[in-house]
Amino acid sequence: MAAVAEAFALREIRPRIFRARIDTLSYLSEKQIVERYRLSTEGIIYLEELIRADCEPMSDRSHSLNVRTKLLVTLRYLAKGDFYSEVGDLHGVSRSSVCRCIQQVISAINRNLNNITFPISLHDLAATKQKFHRVAGIPNVIGAVDGTLIPIQAPSENPQTYVCRKGYHAVNIQAVVDSSLSQCLWYFMELWNT
């Protein structure tokens, strides 16, 4: 026991190093922001305000992450599928902080955004899973999700708002269907086009 206590006493205590955190919205062009985060500055600010109550740090101790940094970390990960270390390096946070940010922000978005919902009761959930298994032989599936860009003619008002990341005028939508295609839910993702 004395050897363990001595080892702890001799252990060098490294000082904590806090990396500089960069607010990328302040120096990137609008085009670069959309390329990196798949949302416009306006869409990012809207989401930031939407999740602020759920993601605000409890205190300013230990250089806590602000809501915008948490959101940008999450959006970058979702947009590019980078490694946690690369997303963290870009925003000046650790890999473990990236993981916590992603979990916290996605949970906050799910609580606050008018999302597509799935069957709530356990009975409905089990029945939906069984139907999918009978149709496709895939276990534990409750919905099929896909997204697409629907090309449109340029509107007369604010045509630049509807230019998608691929360079043409479109509306970005997402569809979720059950096994019989009878419950088709369309979700227009206007944040992508604002």
Backbone as a ProteinNet text record, in pm:
[ID]
protein_1_A
[PRIMARY]
MAAVAEAFALREIRPRIFRARIDTLSYLSEKQIVERYRLSTEGIIYLEELIRADCEPMSDRSHSLNVRTKLLVTLRYLAKGDFYSEVGDLHGVSRSSVCRCIQQVISAINRNLNNITFPISLHDLAATKQKFHRVAGIPNVIGAVDGTLIPIQAPSENPQTYVCRKGYHAVNIQAVVDSSLSQCLWYFMELWNT
[TERTIARY]
82	0	86.4	196.9	287.6	347.4	371.2	429	331.3	202.3	100.8	93.2	93.5	88.1	210.6	327.3	450.2	445.7	390.6	379.9	290.4	180.2	91.4	159	236.6	305.1	409.7	476	580.4	525.8	398.2	338.5	337	381.3	383.8	242.7	201.1	69.2	85.8	23.4	32.8	-72.7	-34.5	-134.9	-233.7	-357.7	-458.1	-428.7	-444.3	-421.8	-554.1	-594.4	-718.7	-685	-733.5	-706.5	-797	-750.7	-831.2	-951.7	-1068.8	-1190.4	-1223.6	-1251.4	-1270.9	-1417.5	-1475.9	-1612.7	-1603.1	-1620.7	-1601.4	-1702.3	-1816.2	-1914.8	-1863.5	-1767.2	-1720.5	-1620.4	-1557.5	-1458	-1482.4	-1578.8	-1608.4	-1712.8	-1705.5	-1810.1	-1935.1	-2047.8	-2173.6	-2161.3	-2095.7	-2078.3	-1994.6	-1888.4	-1804.3	-1880.4	-1964.9	-2043.7	-2137.9	-2207.5	-2300.1	-2223.8	-2106.7	-2025.4	-1983.3	-1947.3	-1894.8	-2003.3	-2114.2	-2215.7	-2351	-2368.9	-2493.2	-2611.3	-2585.4	-2688.3	-2634.3	-2724.5	-2685	-2660.6	-2600.2	-2579.1	-2712.7	-2813.3	-2946.6	-3003.4	-2987.1	-3034.7	-2960.9	-2829.6	-2750.3	-2794.4	-2815	-2858.9	-2998.1	-3086.7	-3219.4	-3208	-3126.9	-3108.6	-3045	-2950.2	-2883.6	-2985.4	-3075.3	-3177.4	-3276.4	-3305.6	-3399.7	-3349.4	-3218.7	-3163.6	-3094.5	-3093.1	-3017	-3049.9	-3175.7	-3214.6	-3162	-3155.2	-3110.4	-2958.6	-2888.3	-2743.9	-2657.2	-2719.1	-2642.4	-2559.8	-2431.7	-2350.4	-2403.9	-2388.8	-2438.5	-2356.4	-2226.7	-2140	-2029.8	-1947.4	-1833.7	-1705.6	-1716.7	-1599.1	-1536.6	-1408.5	-1332.2	-1350.7	-1367.4	-1379.8	-1491.1	-1609	-1720.8	-1752.6	-1807	-1839.6	-1969.8	-1971.1	-2094.8	-2185.5	-2308	-2407.6	-2365.4	-2312.5	-2273.6	-2163.3	-2063.7	-1955.5	-2011.2	-2097.8	-2157.8	-2235.3	-2311.7	-2391.5	-2302.4	-2199.7	-2110.9	-2035.6	-1991.9	-1925.2	-2019.2	-2143.8	-2241.5	-2274.8	-2299.3	-2333	-2217.9	-2094.8	-1978.9	-1969.6	-1990.8	-1985.8	-2096.1	-2217.6	-2328.8	-2312.3	-2255.2	-2240.3	-2130.8	-2022.5	-1905.4	-1872.7	-1925.6	-1894	-1747.9	-1683.8	-1542.7	-1523.3	-1396	-1360.7	-1377.9	-1405.4	-1419.7	-1294.7	-1177.5	-1053.4	-1041.9	-1084.4	-1076.3	-1176.4	-1296.9	-1397.4	-1350.3	-1294.8	-1244.2	-1130	-1036.1	-923.1	-970.5	-1070.4	-1122.2	-1184.1	-1247.2	-1319.3	-1250.2	-1133.2	-1058.6	-1114.6	-1169.9	-1222.2	-1167.5	-1175.8	-1125.3	-1223.4	-1175.7	-1263.1	-1379.2	-1351.5	-1459.8	-1562.9	-1518.2	-1612.4	-1697	-1636.1	-1711.8	-1823.6	-1792.4	-1892.7	-2006.6	-1972.6	-2076.9	-2159.2	-2093.3	-2165.5	-2268.4	-2226.4	-2315.6	-2438	-2416.5	-2528.2	-2622.1	-2565.7	-2647.5	-2725.6	-2660.5	-2726.2	-2834.9	-2806.4	-2907.8	-3028.7	-3005.3	-3117.6	-3198.3	-3129.1	-3198.5	-3279.1	-3222.8	-3295.5	-3418.5	-3403.4	-3517.2	-3628.4	-3591.5	-3693	-3763.4	-3692.5	-3745.6	-3792.4	-3747.2	-3786.6	-3908.6	-3997.3	-4116.7	-4076.1	-4036	-3982.6	-4088.4	-4051.1	-4133.5	-4129.8	-4244.9	-4249.2	-4289.9	-4245.2	-4274.5	-4376	-4426.8	-4525.5	-4474.3	-4562.6	-4519.6	-4540.4	-4653.4	-4678.8	-4591.5	-4555.5	-4470.9	-4540.9	-4672.7	-4747.9	-4738.2	-4760	-4750	-4609.5	-4511.1	-4372.2	-4341.4	-4383.7	-4359.9	-4432.8	-4554.9	-4631.5	-4563.5	-4514.3	-4445.8	-4318.9	-4243.6	-4122.2	-4154.9	-4261.8	-4301.1	-4341.1	-4412.4	-4452.8	-4330.5	-4234.6	-4112.4	-4037.4	-4034.5	-3963.2	-4030.6	-4164.9	-4236.7	-4212.8	-4209.5	-4194.5	-4051.9	-3953.3	-3816.2	-3717.9	-3760.6	-3669.6	-3564.2	-3587.8	-3492.8	-3550.9	-3478	-3531.1	-3516.1	-3603	-3594.8	-3599.2	-3678.1	-3693.6	-3833.2	-3841.7	-3972.2	-4004.3	-3909.2	-3935.6	-3820.1	-3851.4	-3749.5	-3742.1	-3621.8	-3600.9	-3518.2	-3556.5	-3475	-3499	-3403.7	-3415.1	-3381.3	-3432	-3404	-3421.1	-3365.7	-3384.4	-3484.8	-3592	-3693.1	-3664	-3621.9	-3592.7	-3718.8	-3702.2	-3812.5	-3764.9	-3859.6	-3823.3	-3792.2	-3699.7	-3660.6	-3780.8	-3812.2	-3924.7	-3890.4	-3991.6	-3968.1	-3913.3	-3951	-3900.1	-3788.5	-3678.6	-3564	-3520.7	-3490.3	-3452.4	-3325.5	-3233.4	-3108.9	-3133.3	-3245.8	-3279.3	-3299.2	-3339.3	-3371.9	-3262.2	-3144.9	-3033.2	-2974.8	-2975.3	-2926.3	-2773.6	-2714.7	-2569.6	-2513.7	-2599.9	-2554.5	-2564.9	-2615.3	-2611.4	-2736.5	-2847.8	-2971.1	-3083.3	-3193.5	-3306.9	-3381.7	-3402.8	-3467.7	-3524.4	-3614.4	-3665	-3611.3	-3552.4	-3493.8	-3600.6	-3631.7	-3734.6	-3684.1	-3753.4	-3722.2	-3853.7	-3852.1	-3972.1	-3942.9	-4043.3	-4036	-4161.3	-4143.3	-4258.8	-4256.9	-4376.5	-4383.3	-4377.8	-4395.4	-4376.8	-4480	-4598.9	-4702.8	-4711.7	-4625.5	-4625.3	-4754.2	-4837.2	-4963.7	-4946.3	-4846.5	-4822.5	-4695.2	-4709.9	-4596.4	-4592.2	-4484.1	-4468.6	-4363.6	-4399.8	-4305.3	-4264.8	-4140.8	-4089.3	-4008.2	-4058.4	-3987.8	-3881.8	-3762.3	-3651.2	-3611.8	-3692.5	-3670.6	-3542.6	-3492.5	-3367.3	-3255.5	-3258.2	-3151.9	-3158.8	-3275.1	-3292.2	-3298	-3280.7	-3285.8	-3148.9
-119	0	125.4	116.5	231.5	260.5	155.4	173.6	248.4	217.9	285.7	433	461.3	599.6	676.7	611.8	676.5	704.4	610.8	629.7	748.5	763.7	878	1008.5	1004.6	1125.2	1170.9	1077.3	1110.1	1143.9	1114.5	1137.4	1286.1	1316.8	1455.4	1498.7	1611.2	1664.3	1758.4	1721.5	1803.7	1913.3	2033.2	2141.8	2118.5	2160.5	2147.7	2248.7	2205.8	2294.4	2314	2439.1	2470.4	2526.5	2460.1	2504.7	2622.7	2702.5	2815.9	2764	2816	2777.2	2884	2841.1	2933.7	2934.6	3052.4	3066.1	3077.8	2965.9	2963.9	3049.7	3080.4	3164.1	3306	3347.5	3485.7	3509.7	3405.1	3428.8	3353.9	3264.6	3192.2	3266.2	3251.6	3308.4	3221.8	3273.5	3197.9	3066.6	3070.9	2949.9	2846.3	2889.8	2797.6	2738.9	2819.9	2771	2660.3	2682.3	2580.7	2454.7	2470.1	2353.4	2272.6	2339.5	2270.3	2216.4	2290.1	2254	2216.7	2231.1	2198.5	2284.3	2393.5	2490.1	2629.6	2722.4	2862.4	2920.3	3037.3	3105.2	3127.1	3167.2	3190	3060.6	2949.2	2820.6	2778.6	2803.5	2768.8	2853.2	2982.1	3070.2	3030.3	2991	2943.6	2820.6	2723.6	2602.9	2635.9	2728.4	2767.7	2821	2906.6	2960.5	2852.7	2759.7	2651.4	2561.7	2534.1	2439.9	2507.8	2641.1	2715.5	2669.9	2658.6	2623.3	2485.5	2392.9	2256.8	2240.9	2329.9	2311.5	2417.3	2514.4	2619.7	2557.5	2595.7	2540.1	2586.8	2501.5	2533.2	2642.6	2651.8	2753.5	2787.9	2883.4	2919.4	2851.5	2756.1	2685.6	2599.7	2582.5	2490.2	2514.6	2636.7	2671.8	2592.4	2594.7	2516.2	2561.2	2470	2497.9	2575.4	2678.2	2752.1	2678.3	2723.1	2655	2652.2	2762	2766.2	2665.1	2655.5	2559	2417	2386.1	2252.6	2224	2322.3	2304	2287.4	2371.1	2361.9	2229.2	2182.6	2052.1	1943.6	1946.5	1844.5	1853.7	1975	1989.9	1944.9	1976	1934.2	1781.9	1718.6	1572.6	1512.5	1565.9	1513.4	1541.4	1656.2	1693.9	1615.3	1589.3	1529.9	1388.7	1348.5	1215.7	1200.3	1309.4	1305.5	1226	1195.5	1135.7	1239.7	1194.7	1287.2	1373.7	1313	1388.7	1501.6	1477.9	1582.7	1694.2	1658.7	1760	1840.1	1771.1	1838.6	1932.8	1888.6	1974.2	2099.9	2086.2	2201.2	2305.9	2260	2351	2372.8	2312.2	2334.1	2263.5	2143	2065	1922.5	1851	1713.7	1615.7	1494.2	1390.4	1359.2	1349.4	1317.7	1431	1554.8	1667.5	1662.8	1622	1606.9	1505.4	1393.9	1289.3	1343.1	1413.4	1469.1	1575.5	1658.8	1763.3	1701.6	1601.6	1538.2	1480.1	1409.6	1351.3	1458.7	1563.6	1668.1	1746.6	1783.5	1864.8	1785.2	1662.5	1581.8	1558.7	1533.1	1517.3	1646.3	1760.6	1889.3	1917.7	1888	1908.5	1818.6	1694	1602	1646.9	1706.7	1755.1	1880.6	1965.8	2098.4	2118	2036.1	2052.1	1964.7	2011.1	1935.3	1820.5	1710.4	1596.6	1494.1	1405.6	1289	1198.3	1146.7	1058.1	918.2	822.2	681.8	631.1	509.3	455.3	464	508.1	531	407.3	340.7	226.8	108.2	29.1	-88	-187.5	-197	-288.1	-244.1	-113.4	-60.7	-77.8	-55.4	-68.3	-213	-308.1	-449.8	-492.8	-444.7	-479.7	-424.4	-301.9	-240.8	-318.2	-358.8	-437.7	-571	-635.6	-764.3	-748.7	-642.3	-617.9	-598	-519.8	-499.3	-630.4	-711	-838.6	-930.4	-931.5	-1014.1	-965	-834	-777.5	-791.8	-758.1	-749.2	-843.7	-911	-1001.8	-930.2	-803.2	-725.8	-708.2	-751	-739.4	-599	-566.3	-443.5	-314	-309.2	-188.3	-132.2	0.9	62.7	166.9	197	293.4	300.5	330.3	350.5	500.4	554.8	698.3	724.5	826.7	870.1	1018.4	1082	1223.4	1247.1	1355.9	1389	1538.5	1584	1721.9	1721.6	1797.1	1807.5	1934.1	1919.2	2038.8	2122.9	2253.8	2347.1	2458.4	2529.7	2650.3	2759.7	2845.2	2951.9	3039.9	3056.9	3143.4	3290.1	3371.8	3513	3588.2	3546.9	3611.7	3526.5	3588.4	3522.4	3392.4	3393.5	3268.3	3206	3288.5	3236.4	3148.5	3167.3	3088.2	2941.1	2913.1	2775.9	2707.8	2766.4	2700.7	2599	2473.1	2367	2359.1	2272.1	2258.5	2204.4	2149.1	2096.9	2201.6	2321	2432.3	2460.3	2392.6	2422	2450	2505.2	2538.2	2410.2	2390.2	2267.4	2287.1	2196.2	2187.2	2056.5	2063.5	1946.7	1880.9	1754.8	1687	1552.6	1501.6	1371.1	1294.8	1166.2	1083.9	968.1	933.6	818	735.7	607.2	521.3	398.9	342.9	216.4	101.7	-19.6	-137	-146.8	-90.2	-100	25.9	123.3	251.8	330.9	284.8	354.1	478	477.7	593.5	662	745	816.4	956.4	990.8	1122.2	1199.9	1317.6	1403.7	1515.9	1545.4	1650.2	1745.5	1865.5	1964.1	2029.1	2022.5	2071.1	2210.4	2308.2	2444.7	2503.8	2451.9	2505.1	2492.2	2387.4	2365.1	2469.1	2525.7	2618.6	2764	2793.1	2932.2	2992.3
0	0	0	72.8	80.4	-56.7	-136.6	-270.3	-361.1	-348.4	-429.4	-391.2	-261	-214.1	-260.9	-258.7	-303.6	-453.5	-531	-675.7	-708.3	-636.1	-657.9	-617.5	-511.7	-465.6	-566.2	-634.2	-730.6	-868.8	-890.2	-1021.4	-1055.1	-1175	-1219.4	-1258.2	-1209.8	-1241.9	-1360.1	-1470.1	-1590.8	-1585.3	-1624.2	-1626.6	-1740.2	-1719.2	-1825.2	-1933.7	-2056.3	-2170.5	-2241.2	-2255.6	-2323.7	-2461.1	-2563.6	-2700.2	-2735.7	-2828.6	-2874.3	-2951.9	-2920.4	-2991.6	-3093.3	-3213.4	-3323.3	-3364.2	-3371.2	-3421.6	-3573.4	-3643.1	-3788.4	-3862.5	-3801.7	-3869.6	-3890.1	-3807.8	-3815.2	-3928.3	-3980.6	-4084.9	-4215.4	-4219.4	-4343.3	-4425.2	-4557.1	-4643	-4631.1	-4677.2	-4670.9	-4747.4	-4862.2	-4942.1	-4866.9	-4800.1	-4724	-4605.3	-4542.6	-4429.1	-4475.3	-4585.7	-4637.6	-4678.4	-4738.4	-4777.3	-4655.6	-4547.5	-4429.7	-4336.7	-4324.7	-4225.1	-4284.3	-4414.2	-4484.7	-4442.1	-4372.5	-4335	-4359.8	-4385.9	-4398.5	-4260.1	-4254.8	-4126.8	-4057.1	-4133	-4076.9	-4016.7	-4086	-4034.6	-3908.9	-3904.5	-3786.9	-3667.8	-3689.7	-3580.9	-3532.1	-3624.4	-3585.3	-3494.9	-3536.7	-3454.8	-3320.2	-3322.4	-3197.8	-3097	-3142.5	-3052.6	-3009.5	-3099.3	-3069.6	-2956.6	-2954.8	-2857	-2739.9	-2738.5	-2636.8	-2494.7	-2459.5	-2321.6	-2282.1	-2376.8	-2345.9	-2348.7	-2417.9	-2437.6	-2370.6	-2305.4	-2238.9	-2127.4	-2116.3	-2006.4	-1871.1	-1771.2	-1637.7	-1570.5	-1605.8	-1547.2	-1647	-1610.6	-1695	-1648.5	-1561.6	-1510.5	-1618.3	-1610.1	-1694.1	-1842.8	-1882.4	-2024.1	-2091.9	-2033.8	-2089.1	-2231	-2308.7	-2448.8	-2458	-2542.4	-2561.9	-2661	-2671.9	-2754.1	-2900.8	-2951.6	-3093.6	-3123.9	-3037.2	-3059.9	-3060.7	-2965.4	-2960.6	-3089.1	-3134.7	-3255.6	-3378.3	-3391.7	-3508	-3510.5	-3394.6	-3386.3	-3437.6	-3391.1	-3430.5	-3578.7	-3628.6	-3770.1	-3860.2	-3821.6	-3901.4	-3905.1	-3791.4	-3786.8	-3873.8	-3863.9	-3942.2	-4091.7	-4126.4	-4266.7	-4335.6	-4266.6	-4331.2	-4284.5	-4169.5	-4118.6	-4081.6	-4040.6	-4002.3	-3874.1	-3845.5	-3718.3	-3608.8	-3486	-3373.9	-3359.2	-3377.7	-3359.6	-3461.3	-3585.1	-3687.1	-3660.6	-3621.2	-3587.7	-3467	-3369.2	-3250.3	-3281.5	-3364.6	-3401.6	-3472.7	-3558.2	-3632.9	-3541.3	-3432.6	-3344	-3209.4	-3188.9	-3065.6	-2944.5	-2964.2	-2851.6	-2859.2	-2749.4	-2744.2	-2808.4	-2833.7	-2890.9	-2798.4	-2668.9	-2575.4	-2571.2	-2585.1	-2589.5	-2716	-2827.8	-2952.7	-2932.5	-2872.6	-2847.6	-2762.2	-2654.4	-2566	-2637.7	-2718.8	-2793.9	-2886.9	-2961.9	-3059.1	-2988.5	-2879.3	-2806.1	-2751.6	-2692.3	-2631.9	-2737	-2846.5	-2948.8	-3021.4	-3057.2	-3126	-3035.4	-2909.1	-2815.5	-2805.6	-2800.3	-2791.4	-2917.1	-3032.6	-3158.4	-3162.8	-3123.7	-3124.4	-3030.3	-2917	-2822.5	-2872.4	-2944.8	-2977	-3120.1	-3211.6	-3351	-3378.1	-3462.5	-3496.5	-3588.5	-3528.7	-3602.6	-3636.7	-3723.3	-3753.9	-3631.9	-3593.3	-3477.1	-3520	-3445.8	-3473	-3371.9	-3390.5	-3295.6	-3151.9	-3063.4	-2925.6	-2839.4	-2851.1	-2762.8	-2803.2	-2704.5	-2730.2	-2822.4	-2810.9	-2896.7	-3042.4	-3068	-3204.5	-3260	-3176.2	-3217.8	-3257.3	-3176.4	-3204.7	-3332.4	-3351.4	-3471.5	-3597	-3588.9	-3703.3	-3736.9	-3635.9	-3658.4	-3725.7	-3680.9	-3739.4	-3885.9	-3918.6	-4058.2	-4146.7	-4102.1	-4180.8	-4199	-4094.4	-4104.8	-4205.7	-4208	-4305.6	-4448.4	-4467.8	-4602	-4654.5	-4572.5	-4622.3	-4554.6	-4447.5	-4378.8	-4295.7	-4266.6	-4187.4	-4047.6	-3944.9	-3808.5	-3751	-3657	-3577	-3658	-3763.7	-3843.2	-3819.3	-3795	-3774.6	-3881.2	-3968.3	-4074.2	-4172.4	-4296.1	-4398.5	-4427.4	-4426	-4441.2	-4565.8	-4640.3	-4752.7	-4775	-4833.9	-4863.9	-5009.3	-5062.3	-5201.3	-5222.6	-5331.3	-5374.2	-5487.7	-5474.2	-5578.2	-5659.2	-5785.4	-5866.1	-5887	-5879.9	-5902.3	-5993.7	-6051	-6124.9	-6023.7	-6060.1	-5969	-5936.7	-5808.5	-5772	-5800.4	-5816.1	-5847.3	-5726.3	-5604.6	-5483.7	-5423.2	-5392	-5326.9	-5394.9	-5522.4	-5588.1	-5531	-5477.9	-5422.8	-5300.1	-5235.2	-5117.9	-5152.5	-5274.2	-5312.4	-5393	-5399.4	-5467.5	-5370.7	-5410.6	-5322.9	-5331.5	-5249.9	-5247.2	-5377.5	-5462.5	-5592.3	-5702.5	-5667.1	-5759.3	-5840.2	-5815.4	-5888.5	-5788.2	-5839.2	-5753	-5716.3	-5585	-5539.3	-5400	-5363.7	-5227.5	-5171.4	-5053.6	-4988.5	-4901.9	-4927.9	-4848.7	-4799.3	-4702.9	-4646.6	-4632.2	-4662.2	-4648.4	-4553.9	-4473.8	-4385.5	-4410	-4434.2	-4461.9	-4372	-4349.8	-4277.8	-4378.9	-4333.8	-4420.2	-4532	-4513.5	-4616.3	-4702.1	-4676.8	-4746.4	-4724	-4630.8	-4607.7	-4521.1	-4437.6	-4353.4	-4401.4	-4498.3	-4555.7	-4497.6	-4435.7	-4374.6	-4451.8	-4496.8	-4569.1	-4477.3	-4477	-4392.4	-4479.4	-4500.1	-4579.9	-4490.5	-4533.7	-4454.6	-4501.1	-4465.2	-4512	-4455.6	-4341.7	-4288.6	-4390.3	-4469.9	-4568.3	-4679.2	-4701.1	-4813.9	-4770.4	-4641.1	-4596.9	-4589.2
[MASK]
++++++++++++++++++++++++++++++++++++++++++++++++++++++++++++++++++++++++++++++++++++++++++++++++++++++++++++++++++++++++++++++++++++++++++++++++++++++++++++++++++++++++++++++++++++++++++++++++++

